[in-house]
């Protein structure tokens, strides 16, 4: 009889302790995870980072995450990581500048666009090959890919 009583007691303890244990595990330790390292962060345009910084300073962290997602197209976790980094005072990487803005490379790109748009693609390819040392095949691919 005592073995049956021990078995019933064990089952009752298990039935009551299991839900409590599950609730505690779901809650976690209560401490926030550390912000991601700068290397793990994806780039964010400076305007979006500034807007998110201002929202976080006003205590509107969820709005900051929405701002980051809207400006970048990132998923929830990536945007949250950026917001956590901003909140922790870490610098946020900026996206690289797209193409040359000035100088000889920009002049060449502009001249190549003019030739290509004037349906003088062969001349554009030759110009790129001469100026850059690319093969004609590489230059043709470059001219075709130029926006």
C-alpha positions in Angstrom: 0.0 0.0 0.0 2.8 2.4 0.8 4.3 1.9 -2.7 0.9 2.9 -4.3 0.8 5.9 -2.0 4.3 6.9 -3.1 3.4 6.5 -6.7 0.2 8.6 -6.4 2.2 11.3 -4.5 4.8 11.3 -7.2 2.2 11.7 -9.9 0.5 14.6 -8.1 3.8 16.4 -7.6 4.7 15.9 -11.2 1.3 17.2 -12.4 1.7 20.4 -10.4 5.4 21.0 -10.9 5.5 20.5 -14.7 3.3 23.5 -15.6 5.2 25.8 -13.2 8.5 24.6 -14.7 7.3 25.3 -18.2 6.1 28.8 -17.3 9.5 29.6 -15.8 11.4 28.3 -18.8 9.2 30.4 -21.1 9.8 33.6 -19.1 13.6 33.1 -19.3 16.0 34.7 -16.9 14.5 38.2 -17.2 17.7 39.8 -18.5 17.9 41.2 -22.0 20.3 39.6 -24.4 23.4 41.5 -25.1 23.3 43.7 -28.3 24.8 42.1 -31.4 28.3 42.8 -32.4 28.9 45.5 -35.0 30.1 42.8 -37.4 26.8 41.1 -37.2 24.8 44.2 -38.0 23.5 44.9 -41.4 24.0 48.4 -42.9 21.3 51.1 -42.4 20.9 54.4 -44.3 22.0 57.3 -42.1 18.6 58.9 -42.2 16.9 55.8 -40.9 19.5 55.3 -38.2 19.0 58.9 -37.1 15.2 58.6 -37.0 15.5 55.3 -35.1 17.9 57.0 -32.6 15.5 59.8 -32.0 12.6 57.4 -31.5 14.6 55.2 -29.1 15.6 58.3 -27.1 11.8 59.1 -26.7 11.2 55.5 -25.5 9.5 54.4 -28.8 11.6 51.4 -29.5 8.9 49.5 -31.4 8.4 52.5 -33.7 12.2 52.6 -34.2 12.2 48.9 -35.3 9.3 49.7 -37.7 11.3 52.6 -39.1 14.3 50.5 -39.7 12.3 47.7 -41.3 10.5 50.2 -43.6 13.7 51.9 -44.7 15.7 48.7 -45.3 13.3 45.9 -45.9 15.0 43.9 -43.2 13.1 41.2 -41.2 12.0 41.7 -37.7 15.1 40.1 -36.1 17.6 42.2 -38.2 15.7 45.4 -37.4 15.5 44.5 -33.7 19.3 43.9 -33.7 19.9 47.3 -35.2 17.6 49.0 -32.7 19.3 47.2 -29.8 22.7 48.3 -31.0 21.5 51.9 -31.3 20.0 51.7 -27.8 23.3 50.4 -26.5 25.2 53.3 -28.2 27.0 51.1 -30.8 27.7 52.6 -34.2 25.5 51.3 -37.0 27.2 50.5 -40.3 26.1 52.6 -43.3 25.5 51.0 -46.8 28.4 51.5 -49.2 28.1 54.4 -51.7 26.8 53.1 -55.0 29.3 53.9 -57.8 31.6 56.8 -58.2 30.1 60.3 -57.7 33.0 62.3 -59.1 36.4 62.0 -60.7 37.7 60.1 -63.7 35.6 57.0 -63.1 32.4 59.0 -63.0 33.4 60.9 -66.2 34.0 57.6 -67.9 30.7 56.1 -66.7 28.9 59.2 -68.0 30.6 59.1 -71.4 29.8 55.4 -71.7 26.2 56.0 -70.8 25.9 58.7 -73.5 27.4 56.4 -76.1 25.2 53.4 -75.1 22.1 55.5 -75.0 23.0 56.9 -78.5 23.1 53.4 -79.7 26.8 53.4 -80.2 27.5 50.4 -77.9 30.5 49.3 -79.9 32.2 52.6 -79.2 31.3 52.4 -75.5 32.8 48.9 -75.2 36.0 50.0 -76.9 36.3 53.1 -74.7 35.9 51.0 -71.5 38.4 48.4 -72.8 40.9 51.2 -73.6 40.5 53.1 -70.4 40.4 50.2 -67.9 42.4 47.4 -69.5 39.4 45.1 -69.5 39.0 42.6 -72.3 36.3 43.5 -74.9 34.1 40.7 -73.4 34.4 42.2 -69.9 33.9 45.7 -71.2 30.7 44.6 -73.0 29.4 43.0 -69.8 30.2 46.2 -68.0 28.4 48.4 -70.5 25.4 46.2 -70.4 25.2 46.2 -66.6 25.7 50.0 -66.3 22.5 51.6 -65.1 
